[in-house]
């Protein structure tokens, strides 16, 4: 995998994390303003957005980690002469 492909994926993942957390926060602020519930739904929105962000982060990072791990295993296999 080329370095620039990894860089583009990581950039996209960063935007996904920001959008998830920001989206949950804004939705919580909107609901709080409609019902006058203080910061209850804002807090819930931040937590749900964070959970969604980190789950998506995990799912997006694993193929990169597996590809790099496979590449490393192939190099070790060639060095050992097996």
Order of alpha helices (4+ residues) and beta strands (2+ residues): alpha-alpha
